[in-house]
């Protein structure tokens, strides 16, 4: 799981933060997977892509909801709320 480490720019994590990040993570994975599928000349993996988007989102949500009320780094959370690609997620943890 991505770390939401506490530091001087911290606030308490809310359930709507978890939902917003879930949506961004799922959309980023779907976008990258569809791009890769298209570059391979295939569109045959649509069902798998949608299932994985849901799985990734729900896994994040379950873990994140367990942290609701705890202090998190506002900058990292803001970064996760705007990811566009899977690579962006790794950048948020730096």
C-alpha positions in Angstrom: 0.0 0.0 0.0 1.1 3.5 -0.6 2.4 5.2 2.5 0.5 8.2 3.8 3.2 9.3 6.2 2.7 11.9 8.8 4.8 15.1 8.7 4.5 18.9 9.2 1.9 19.2 6.4 -0.6 16.8 8.0 -4.3 16.5 8.5 -6.8 13.8 9.4 -7.8 11.4 6.6 -11.5 11.4 5.7 -13.6 8.7 4.0 -14.2 11.0 1.0 -10.4 11.2 0.6 -10.3 7.4 0.3 -13.1 7.4 -2.3 -11.5 10.2 -4.3 -8.1 8.4 -4.4 -9.8 5.1 -5.2 -11.4 6.7 -8.3 -8.1 8.2 -9.5 -6.1 5.0 -8.9 -8.7 2.9 -10.8 -8.9 5.4 -13.7 -5.1 5.6 -13.9 -4.7 1.8 -14.1 -7.5 1.5 -16.6 -6.0 4.3 -18.8 -2.6 2.7 -18.8 -3.9 -0.8 -19.4 -6.1 0.3 -22.3 -3.2 2.2 -23.8 -1.0 -0.9 -23.6 -3.8 -3.1 -25.0 -4.2 -0.8 -27.9 -0.5 -0.5 -28.6 -0.4 -4.3 -28.8 -3.0 -4.2 -31.5 -5.6 -5.8 -29.3 -8.8 -4.7 -27.6 -9.6 -8.1 -26.3 -8.8 -7.5 -22.6 -11.6 -5.1 -21.8 -13.3 -7.3 -19.3 -10.1 -8.0 -17.5 -9.2 -4.4 -17.4 -12.6 -3.4 -15.9 -12.3 -6.2 -13.3 -8.8 -5.1 -12.3 -9.9 -1.5 -12.1 -12.6 -2.5 -9.6 -10.3 -4.8 -7.7 -7.6 -2.2 -7.3 -10.1 0.4 -6.3 -11.8 -1.8 -3.7 -8.5 -3.0 -2.3 -7.3 0.6 -1.8 -10.7 1.6 -0.3 -10.6 -1.2 2.3 -7.0 -0.3 3.4 -7.6 3.4 3.3 -10.9 3.3 5.3 -9.0 1.5 8.1 -6.9 4.7 8.3 -9.8 7.2 8.4 -9.2 9.7 11.3 -5.5 9.2 11.3 -3.0 11.9 10.4 -1.7 11.9 6.8 0.6 14.0 4.8 -1.6 16.5 2.9 0.9 16.9 0.1 1.0 13.1 -0.6 -2.8 12.9 -0.4 -3.2 15.8 -2.8 -0.8 14.1 -5.2 -2.7 10.8 -5.1 -6.0 12.7 -5.7 -4.7 13.9 -9.1 -2.8 10.9 -10.5 -3.2 10.3 -14.2 -1.0 7.2 -14.7 0.3 4.4 -12.6 3.8 6.0 -12.7 2.3 9.1 -11.1 1.4 7.0 -8.0 5.1 6.1 -7.4 6.0 9.8 -7.7 3.5 10.6 -4.9 5.4 8.4 -2.5 8.7 10.3 -3.0 
